[in-house]
Each structure stands twice: as C-alpha cells, then as structure tokens.
Amino acid sequence: AAVNRGNSGGALVNLKGELVGINTAIATHTEDLKKYGAVQRAILGITIIDVDANLAEKEGLKRVSGVYIHDVNRNSAAAAAGMQKGDVIVAINGNKIKNNSQLQEQMARYKPNDKVRITYYRKDQERTVVVTLQSIEEKMPILRKKDTVETGGASFGDLAPAVQKQWGLTGGVRVKMLKAGPWKRAGIKHDFVITRIDGETVENLDQFVNILNRKERGIWVDGVYPNGAKGYYGVNLDDE
C-alpha cells in the first residue's frame, strides 16, 4: 500500500510530547527494520499548533502562517538548540513550513542524529538554528486536533461550561469515544470525566496533554460520571 505524505489531521506526538514523522517512505521503513529491528523516528521534542488568525491574535503574532511551539520537552533536541515555547517554525532546511502537516512531512525525511537547519520567529525576530534530531521508542501516540485529543483508542474533549455548572465541576476532560486500548481495558466508560491524574488537577485538554507528556508506564485517574458516580482507574500507558 502507498504511503501518502502530509495527510495527517493533527500533530502526532508520543506521550513525551515529541513530534514523530508518521509519513515516512516505505523503503526507509524496510531499511530500518533490517538494520535496527524497528523503525527509527527522528524527533524534535515539541508539541505544535498550526498558526491561524485566532492564535495569531491571542499570542500577538504578526504572521498567520507556520507552526507554533506550544511546549518544548526538557532535554529534547529542540530544547538543546535553545528553542522555546512561543517560537513559530517557518522553514526546515530552506523548505517553507506553513502548517503541521508540512512539518511532519519534512521530519519524515530524517533519521535520529541528522542535523537540520530550522528557521523560526521569536516575537518579530527571524532566527535560524541547527538541531540534532533525537530518537525515541514510539509508545502510545497523542493526536491533537482543535478541540479533541485522541490517544490509546480513546477520544477526549473539554467539558463545556454549561455542563460543568450542571455537574458542579470547575473543569475536566470528558471521554467522548472508546475503542480497544488501555483506557477501555482499565474499565473506563463513555462520558467519564477525568478530573485528576496522579493527584494533579485536570481542568482542560491542555492540562491533560501536559500531564500525559510527563508520564511513563502507569497513571492513576480520578473522575466522575454524569450520574454522579465517582471512578478511580489505573491506566497502563505501555499497554497498547
């Protein structure tokens, strides 16, 4: 089967928040499997969002194009190169980047330890830095869309303010869909609202992703169902 480039609907990252190239050519996959026994994926170690008019207004950006860095992982390739949250990537090795699909397409061309030249804006200043890409085993990925997060066979969304008021909550992340995966195997049901992970409050999707990015292996999830029943679950993040 053919692999089409640039067809992802959102930024694909693993649980450490690291961007992975998902549309790598089949030939590269075959070579990696022969040489390493697994596909080698190059990562920057960032969480990204497309720059649109709303984001540009909110963050005071003058460019309505490129990829906004929502978060930079500690000890990541991007962090080592001095990149920061709020930077806007506009090119990799001279190839223009207008959205996250183009960024993923570029990343798919490289392997761990490759050096790439990244052009980005920090406020109004254009900067260029050479980044040495890193590698990591791909675990359970997180697919971030505008108002949804998909990971481990489940889909999550913010809890609407009206629903929060109705249920007497100040926030939370609702389970919108469940398929086979670690969340379902843990016993979590549809419409469960996650309010805490390992004791940390979860008020919205941003906090949900931020917490998952820092977790490995297992987590303890607290929450509530629409009927008021409380739930407590152990979720194995390695259990795909």
Solvent accessible surface area in square Angstrom, and as a share of the most:
residue,aa,sasa,rsa
1,A,135,1.05
2,A,92,0.71
3,V,63,0.36
4,N,96,0.49
5,R,99,0.36
6,G,26,0.25
7,N,96,0.49
8,S,20,0.13
9,G,63,0.60
10,G,2,0.02
11,A,3,0.02
12,L,24,0.12
13,V,1,0.01
14,N,3,0.01
15,L,6,0.03
16,K,67,0.28
17,G,0,0.00
18,E,13,0.06
19,L,0,0.00
20,V,1,0.00
21,G,3,0.03
22,I,47,0.24
23,N,10,0.05
24,T,12,0.07
25,A,39,0.30
26,I,87,0.44
27,A,64,0.50
28,T,34,0.20
29,H,42,0.19
30,T,58,0.34
31,E,99,0.44
32,D,1,0.00
33,L,93,0.46
34,K,169,0.71
35,K,154,0.65
36,Y,109,0.41
37,G,60,0.58
38,A,50,0.39
39,V,41,0.23
40,Q,47,0.21
41,R,45,0.16
42,A,2,0.02
43,I,2,0.01
44,L,1,0.00
45,G,1,0.01
46,I,1,0.00
47,T,5,0.03
48,I,3,0.02
49,I,60,0.30
50,D,51,0.27
51,V,11,0.07
52,D,68,0.35
53,A,66,0.51
54,N,105,0.54
55,L,21,0.11
56,A,6,0.05
57,E,147,0.66
58,K,162,0.69
59,E,73,0.33
60,G,62,0.60
61,L,33,0.17
62,K,167,0.71
63,R,96,0.35
64,V,90,0.52
65,S,32,0.21
66,G,0,0.00
67,V,0,0.00
68,Y,12,0.04
69,I,0,0.00
70,H,43,0.19
71,D,38,0.20
72,V,29,0.16
73,N,24,0.12
74,R,212,0.78
75,N,138,0.71
76,S,2,0.01
77,A,3,0.02
78,A,0,0.00
79,A,37,0.29
80,A,90,0.70
81,A,24,0.18
82,G,39,0.37
83,M,7,0.03
84,Q,94,0.42
85,K,127,0.54
86,G,23,0.22
87,D,1,0.01
88,V,6,0.03
89,I,0,0.00
90,V,16,0.09
91,A,11,0.09
92,I,0,0.00
93,N,49,0.25
94,G,55,0.53
95,N,59,0.30
96,K,159,0.67
97,I,3,0.01
98,K,120,0.51
99,N,51,0.26
100,N,16,0.08
101,S,22,0.14
102,Q,63,0.28
103,L,0,0.00
104,Q,0,0.00
105,E,42,0.19
106,Q,14,0.06
107,M,1,0.00
108,A,7,0.05
109,R,125,0.46
110,Y,43,0.16
111,K,68,0.29
112,P,22,0.14
113,N,118,0.60
114,D,53,0.28
115,K,138,0.59
116,V,1,0.01
117,R,113,0.41
118,I,0,0.00
119,T,19,0.11
120,Y,10,0.04
121,Y,42,0.16
122,R,40,0.15
123,K,181,0.77
124,D,90,0.47
125,Q,114,0.51
126,E,104,0.47
127,R,91,0.33
128,T,75,0.44
129,V,31,0.18
130,V,91,0.52
131,V,1,0.00
132,T,58,0.34
133,L,1,0.00
134,Q,60,0.27
135,S,58,0.37
136,I,44,0.22
137,E,141,0.63
138,E,68,0.31
139,K,64,0.27
140,M,1,0.01
141,P,42,0.26
142,I,0,0.00
143,L,37,0.19
144,R,40,0.15
145,K,82,0.35
146,K,183,0.78
147,D,96,0.50
148,T,16,0.09
149,V,0,0.00
150,E,57,0.26
151,T,5,0.03
152,G,15,0.15
153,G,30,0.29
154,A,2,0.01
155,S,8,0.05
156,F,0,0.00
157,G,3,0.03
158,D,78,0.41
159,L,7,0.03
160,A,50,0.39
161,P,108,0.68
162,A,77,0.60
163,V,45,0.26
164,Q,36,0.16
165,K,176,0.75
166,Q,142,0.63
167,W,67,0.23
168,G,65,0.63
169,L,43,0.22
170,T,125,0.73
171,G,7,0.06
172,G,0,0.00
173,V,0,0.00
174,R,68,0.25
175,V,1,0.00
176,K,70,0.30
177,M,65,0.29
178,L,35,0.17
179,K,128,0.54
180,A,86,0.67
181,G,1,0.01
182,P,3,0.02
183,W,1,0.00
184,K,108,0.46
185,R,128,0.47
186,A,28,0.22
187,G,28,0.27
188,I,2,0.01
189,K,127,0.54
190,H,100,0.45
191,D,38,0.20
192,F,0,0.00
193,V,0,0.00
194,I,0,0.00
195,T,30,0.18
196,R,99,0.36
197,I,0,0.00
198,D,61,0.31
199,G,41,0.40
200,E,61,0.27
201,T,68,0.40
202,V,2,0.01
203,E,77,0.35
204,N,56,0.29
205,L,3,0.02
206,D,61,0.32
207,Q,67,0.30
208,F,0,0.00
209,V,6,0.04
210,N,61,0.31
211,I,5,0.03
212,L,0,0.00
213,N,14,0.07
214,R,125,0.46
215,K,38,0.16
216,E,89,0.40
217,R,161,0.59
218,G,45,0.43
219,I,8,0.04
220,W,129,0.45
221,V,0,0.00
222,D,30,0.15
223,G,7,0.06
224,V,22,0.13
225,Y,32,0.12
226,P,63,0.39
227,N,128,0.66
228,G,49,0.47
229,A,49,0.38
230,K,150,0.63
231,G,6,0.05
232,Y,121,0.46
233,Y,36,0.14
234,G,45,0.44
235,V,2,0.01
236,N,75,0.39
237,L,1,0.00
238,D,57,0.29
239,D,53,0.28
240,E,122,0.55
